[in-house]
Structures are given as C-alpha cells and as structure tokens.
C-alpha cells in the first residue's frame, strides 16, 4: 500500500480505522450521480468508508452533498479528480464548504497544473491535501474494498490532451470489479491500450468520456466485456454524447447500458445506484427500474459444462482468391480458448475444418473465383465445450477494377491535389487516364501503379472544364472502369480565411465559442449559402444576401447569448451551436452543403491550442492567409478580439 504525501498516517491504516457507522450501510454502494453534462460518482464501502470520483461542473456540489447526507456520509475519506476539465472538477470544492459541508480528507489527481480559473480555485482550496496519483498505487478502504490506480498522466505516453491524462481507478470487492476513468481516450492518443494487461473482465464500467466516439475502443471492450456500463451525460449536451459508435460497441459486447440522462428523449433519468452485499451478486437501480446481476468471478462448483455463446455478427468480405471473416467475440463462464472455422464449397464438398484461431477473425486463402463458400464458426473453451455455430455464405467475385473517385459531380479546383481511389480485385497493376472532353481524347495520368494501394494523389490540370472524367485499366486491358458521370475543374474560390478561433470559451457557457472569418480579397464576396463545419457536422449556413466586404471580418458565435455587447458584424450559428471540441477539432468553410461544394478554408487545431479558458488562437500576422495560428495573448493584451483586428481596432 502507498503512503500518500503530507498525511500523518498510511492512508490504508487511516481509512481502516475511520469506518464510520453509517445507517443501513453493510453493503457496497457505487452511484453515478445525475449532475447533467459532467461526471461525479460516489463509492461507499459496507464499513462506511467513502470515496468521491470527480466533482461535476460548477454548481454540482449541492447535489453531491444531498446524496451523501441521504446515505449518512459525514466525511469523504479520499477523492479522485480524473483530470482538470471543469465538468469533472468544478463542483468538488463546493462539497467541502458551507454549513452542510462533507469534508474531504485528501484528493488525488494526475499532478501538474492547468491553465483555467477552475483549476486555480481547486489547487488553492485543496492546498496541503492535494496528492499525485501514480500508476500502481493501491489503497484499502475499511479493509474491505481495494482501489488500484491503473493509469495517470497518460501512463508515459506523450500527450497534450487533458482527457488522455485521466486517472483510472479499478475497484475490487470480492468477485466484483469496476473501473472509473474520467475521459480516458482510445484515439487519437490510445491510453486505453495501456490498461489491457492489468484490467481484466469487469462487472461495472463507468464509461469513459460520457460515451464519446474517441473512447471505449473495441480492444478495451474485448478485454473487459463489462456486464453493465454507466454513462454520465447531460440531456442537452452539444457534443453528441453518448455517440452511436460508442453505444454500438457496448451493445456488441453484451453490456447493459445505463445513462443518467437521455438526449434522445430529453429525459433526466436520475442517479444510477449499484448495491452489493458480498461482491458475488449486485443490483442496479434507477427510478423504478431494478436489475439483478451475478458477478463473473462467482463460479458454480463441479466441472465446467457450460458452452460458450455463439459468435455474434459474423461478417465476411470476398476477393477473387480469398475470403476474410470477422465476428464479435463469444462469452464463456470461464473463458473462450479459440474458434474453429469450417468451410463448405457449393457442389463440391461438405463442411471441413479450414483452420482455428484465437482471435475473432480468419482469412481463408487460396480460393478460386466465381465459387460459393459456406462457413460455420464455433467457439470452444478449455473444458472442450463448443458453442452453437454461426454461419455465413459468400461468393468469390470475378477479377475486376472499379473506380470509386471521382465518380461524377465533383468540383475540383484547378491546380489542387486530389486522391483518385479504386477497388482492384484479382489484379496487381493498373493504369490511370484523364479526359477533359467527356472521353473524346485521353491523357495518361500514371502507369503500372500497385493496384493494392487503392489510391493515387493527382494534381488537377489547370484548364477549367465541366466534362472531366478519369479512367482506370488493368495493365493487360482485360478490365476497365470510368467515372460514372463528368466532374468539373473550376477556378479557385474567393480567399476567405479563418482568422481567429475560440474553442475554450470563458467559463462554461459554450455559447461563447466563435470563429472569425476575414475576406482577404480586394473586392466584396457574396458568402450566401456558404457553410461552416466542425469534424462531425455542418454548424452554420450563411443566409441569403450575406456579403463580406473587402478586408472585412464576420464572427460566428455558438449562440446569441455568447456574443459580447458591441461586437461588430457578429452572428449566432444557425444550428444553435458550433460544438468546438476542447480536445482538438477541425473547422472547415465550404461554398455550400452540396456534395459538389468547394473547400474555401480549413484548419485543424490541437487540444493544446484550446487549453486556455477565454484565449483564442489567431493568425500571425493578423488577417493573412499564410499566417500561422498562435495564442491571441502572444499578439496583444486581449484574450480574444472577435470582429476586430488583434489589437481591438476595426477592420
């Protein structure tokens, strides 16, 4: 057990001695609290030791204290702050103050500092009680429950993403295991994979990052296969949480999903409460809903006679000489050892063993084109129990080449570079050609390209046309394909640029996010119908008769309430949000929402560039298309200057 710094006793001994006699405790309680778009959870041991995981956004303290008082908790023995974002730590100091305070003995976080007022308030309030959590730290609560830190500060992976630095804690109580990990990421910084060798299967998974698409990856879920998953989410959040990708992955791994709120129905569902007497079984309750579960560690006596579940969602893809299969892993009371794959050739053979694998995938090589193959996949365990088979039938295709882009209707700017893409089945080398007159004459783009790459970067010719097409041929001329329809080669759009971006708004009102556009042309530009997008969706469409004067700027805010009084030429996003991600995002300006639209400007900013509350990034030099983005405070004393030059003067 680790001795926390600046405390007079070993924490494990201290917590074992405290153990207040709580009314009706005598069981483990883990509750994910409904505090809107944020995160806070409470753990209370049978002996009465209490732990707080995160404190939710500012204003959550009252909700947390009310719940603790309801359980009879009068002191929090330790609190974990997963990371320094305001929606996880804004309310933690509120729990520790006031006439109804529930004092916190010690707090643990990933260490270091963060540039926000919320962090500075936290750091000041808990001075002398703040400790750094390290991977491998282990704590005992009342001698009944073990907490082990599995990740902190990225587990040695270099990252500027505050989410990726989240502290991850595994909770063990008998056969019951839970994981609480803040906003830990699987992409682009894959910290989840650093847990795989130590996490094991889980009864409860406190879902990372409110159900973001960037967390809860398949590799992590394959290892943990949680029985239940708790998601803390606000019904009116603007981030799309929980995302369909995350929900689909959890469902595919047979996990029961519980949410504090439901954006799909706009309902507040309430606290999610888990109770367990001994860790062998547990009950999850929310409102009138109550479900009982048996922990996986609880095994019946006697030999293992239980067969694994059948592989789910068996899928496959065929090329002329091979077929690739994939499926969702089977489950077993002890553990799946591997899978047997059987193959049948239509009109030739019955089912015969094609091979075995320990992973949920198999590639069957050396097949013949134009044949129909049927497969059965069975899971087996160490005791020899086999699942019921999952079945699929596929046909190997005829060798061919297919052009996939451009396919007609595109508008590509002359001199720009675009990627030509194709699918080649059964061929190793291909040639590419181009026509500007709908096939009357053809010019070679490239010859003898490796067909397996499926793509080729092409600089678009300088001559505008509305009758361009691309052709692909195998080098022997046996198969070819042409763009389904003509595409256009156009003049470049007017040079309107992103000049300033504020993703990390002052405080927590996302309506204050904005992007500033500047027209660098010498004449006015009609931007009616132009659209601003983030990485996931269109966020603003400029209405008819929107004209941006030469050298002038327009600022688009996430919401009307976020526009500071007196801001020149400012509008609110037509969708009600820009949804700029503090962890990094991409903003794009296009000439319309049509598939043929031309990209006018685009910029991808990092989490570091959005790490300062109320500080934008701005082109340097200001209002120049070639300027790089720097923090606004590097150019002037202002934190941001929407609608004006960097020094606050008019455009």
Secondary structure, DSSP 8 states (H G I E B T S, - for coil): ----TT-SS-HHHHHHHH----TT-SSEEEEE---SSS--EEEE-TT--EEEE---STT-HHHHHHHHHHHT--EESEEE---S-HHHHTTHHHHTSSTT--EES-EEE--S--SSHHHHHHHHHTTTTEEE--TT-EEEETTTEEEEEEESGGGG-----TGGG--EEEEEETTEEEEE-TT--SSSS--GGGGTTT----SEEE-GGGG-TTSS-HHHHHHH--SEEEE---TT-SS--S-HHHHHHHHHTT-EEEESEETTTTEE---EEEEESSSSEEEEEETTEEEEEE-TT---SS---------EEEEEEEETTEEEEEEE----SS-EEEEEEEEEETTT---EEEEEESSSEEEEES--TT-EEEEEEEEEETT--B---EEEEEE----EEEEEES-SS-EEETT-EEEEEEEEES-SEEEEEEESSTTSS-EEEEEEEEGGG-EEEEE--SS-EEEEEEEEEETTSS-EEE-SS-EEEE-----EEEEEEE-S-STT-GGG-EEEEEE-SSS-EE-TT-EEE-SSSEEEE--TT-EE-TT-EEEEESSGGGS-TT-TTEEE-TTS-----TTEEEEEEES-SSTT--EEEEEEEETGGG-STT--EEEESTT-TT-EEEEGGGTSS-S--TTS-TTS---
